[in-house]
Amino acid sequence: GCFTLRSARLVGPSGSVLAFEPSAGSFSILMKNLRLNGLRNTLAMNFGLGEKEDMSKYSVYDSSLLNSTAHEVRRKDAKLVGNERVQLRVLDDVLDEERIKRLDYLKLDTEGAELAILRGAKKSLSRFHPRIAGEAHPGWSDSGATILEYLKIFGYKVLVEPAPSKDAEFFYAWPPDDDFKLMPVQ
């Protein structure tokens, strides 16, 4: 919920943030943090996003490594602490139901579900052309390059760079008519 809290503060009272958290434990923490910080411009939803409506088994890992994922993580330091079943929804459907008229930014750090979420957002990508930033995990899911090849279908300009940890990549995408420029990390 750290990014959600920061985003809610950045957009201010005239903006809004949609936050999706499929894990019951993480959702509870997110809600508590929103209340403690008095943030009322965030709609938090206790389900995940994917390519289709579904139920999914999520493996919950020691939070010092990562929270939860539908993918098997093959790391020696990944300590599995449990499993839970979570609901998955399609982003296009959720935005329609919530009558969202504008989507400026899409941040994806979903432990391997990034491409599936984007596939479930075809209509929204075409309609809103949000800037997109995310983290890919090529060791157990799709690479940043695979995700960005998909986004090129929608005309996005794209960039992938390695994350400080060796098992992740950061990816960025912005619409062709956007003059957005990424600054190099120093």
C-alpha positions in Angstrom: 0.0 0.0 0.0 3.0 2.4 0.1 2.5 3.3 -3.6 -1.2 3.7 -3.1 -0.7 6.1 -0.2 1.8 8.2 -2.1 -0.4 8.2 -5.2 -3.5 9.3 -3.2 -1.5 12.2 -1.7 -0.1 13.2 -5.2 -3.5 13.3 -6.9 -5.1 15.2 -4.0 -8.8 15.5 -3.2 -9.8 16.2 -6.9 -8.1 13.0 -8.1 -8.8 9.3 -7.3 -6.8 6.1 -7.0 -8.0 2.6 -7.6 -6.1 0.0 -5.6 -6.5 -3.8 -6.2 -5.2 -6.1 -3.5 -6.2 -9.8 -3.8 -4.6 -11.1 -0.6 -6.8 -10.8 2.5 -3.9 -9.9 4.8 -2.5 -7.3 2.5 -5.9 -5.8 1.9 -6.5 -5.4 5.6 -3.2 -3.6 6.0 -4.0 -1.3 3.0 -7.4 -0.4 4.5 -5.8 0.3 7.9 -3.2 2.6 6.2 -5.8 4.5 4.3 -7.8 5.1 7.4 -4.8 6.1 9.5 -3.7 8.6 6.8 -7.3 10.0 6.3 -7.2 9.2 2.6 -10.7 9.2 1.1 -9.8 9.5 -2.5 -8.9 5.8 -2.9 -11.2 3.0 -3.9 -9.6 -0.2 -2.6 -10.8 -3.5 -3.9 -10.2 -6.9 -2.4 -9.6 -8.9 -5.6 -6.9 -9.2 -8.2 -6.9 -8.5 -11.9 -6.3 -10.8 -14.8 -7.1 -11.7 -18.3 -10.5 -13.2 -17.4 -12.9 -13.6 -14.4 -11.6 -16.5 -12.4 -10.5 -17.8 -9.0 -6.8 -18.3 -8.5 -4.6 -20.0 -5.9 -2.2 -17.5 -4.5 1.0 -18.6 -2.7 1.8 -16.3 0.2 5.4 -15.7 0.9 7.4 -14.2 3.7 6.7 -10.4 3.3 10.4 -9.6 3.4 10.8 -11.1 -0.1 7.4 -10.6 -1.8 3.8 -10.8 -0.8 1.8 -13.2 -2.9 1.7 -14.6 -6.4 -0.1 -17.1 -8.6 3.2 -18.2 -9.9 5.6 -20.7 -8.4 8.7 -18.9 -7.2 11.9 -20.8 -7.6 14.2 -18.9 -5.2 16.0 -20.5 -2.3 15.2 -17.5 -0.1 11.4 -17.6 -0.9 9.7 -18.8 2.3 6.2 -20.0 1.6 3.9 -19.3 4.5 0.5 -20.3 3.1 -2.0 -20.4 0.3 -5.3 -18.6 -0.3 -7.9 -18.5 -3.1 -8.5 -15.1 -4.6 -11.0 -13.7 -7.0 -9.6 -12.2 -10.3 -11.5 -9.6 -12.3 -10.9 -8.0 -15.7 -9.8 -4.3 -15.5 -11.9 -3.3 -18.5 -15.0 -4.6 -16.7 -14.1 -3.0 -13.3 -13.6 0.4 -15.0 -16.9 0.1 -16.8 -18.7 -0.8 -13.6 -17.2 2.0 -11.6 -17.9 4.4 -14.5 -14.3 5.5 -14.7 -14.1 8.3 -17.4 -10.3 8.8 -17.2 -7.2 6.6 -16.6 -3.9 8.5 -16.6 -1.5 6.1 -15.0 -1.3 2.4 -14.5 1.2 1.0 -12.1 1.8 -2.8 -12.1 3.8 -4.7 -9.5 1.8 -7.9 -9.4 4.4 -10.5 -9.0 4.0 -12.0 -12.5 0.4 -11.1 -13.4 1.4 -8.0 -15.4 0.8 -9.3 -18.9 -2.5 -11.0 -18.0 -3.7 -7.8 -16.5 -2.8 -5.8 -19.6 -4.5 -8.4 -21.8 -7.7 -7.8 -19.7 -7.3 -4.1 -20.3 -7.4 -4.0 -24.1 -10.3 -1.6 -24.3 -8.9 0.7 -21.5 -5.5 0.8 -23.2 -7.0 1.8 -26.5 -9.5 4.3 -24.9 -7.4 6.0 -22.2 -3.8 5.4 -23.3 -2.5 5.7 -19.7 1.2 5.9 -18.9 2.3 2.5 -17.5 5.1 1.5 -15.1 5.7 -1.9 -13.7 8.0 -4.6 -12.5 8.4 -7.8 -14.4 9.8 -11.1 -13.1 11.3 -13.1 -16.0 12.6 -15.8 -13.6 9.0 -17.0 -13.0 6.8 -15.1 -15.3 6.8 -12.8 -18.4 9.9 -10.7 -19.1 9.6 -6.9 -19.5 10.4 -7.3 -23.2 7.5 -9.6 -23.7 5.2 -7.2 -21.9 6.4 -4.3 -23.9 6.0 -6.2 -27.2 2.4 -6.5 -26.3 2.0 -2.8 -25.5 3.5 -1.9 -28.9 0.3 -3.3 -30.4 -1.4 -0.2 -28.9 1.3 2.2 -30.2 3.1 2.6 -26.9 6.7 3.8 -26.7 8.5 1.5 -24.3 11.6 1.0 -22.2 12.9 -1.9 -20.1 15.7 -1.7 -17.6 17.1 -4.1 -15.0 16.0 -3.6 -11.4 18.6 -3.5 -8.6 17.6 -7.1 -7.7 18.8 -9.5 -10.4 15.4 -11.2 -10.6 13.3 -8.3 -11.8 13.0 -5.7 -14.5 11.3 -2.3 -14.6 9.3 -1.5 -17.6 7.8 1.9 -18.7 5.4 2.6 -21.5 3.7 5.8 -22.7 1.5 6.7 -25.7 3.0 7.9 -29.0 1.5 11.4 -28.7 2.9 11.8 -25.2 6.2 13.8 -25.1 7.1 12.2 -21.8 10.8 11.6 -21.3 12.3 9.3 -18.8 15.3 10.7 -16.9 18.2 8.3 -16.5 18.7 6.9 -13.0 21.8 8.3 -11.3 
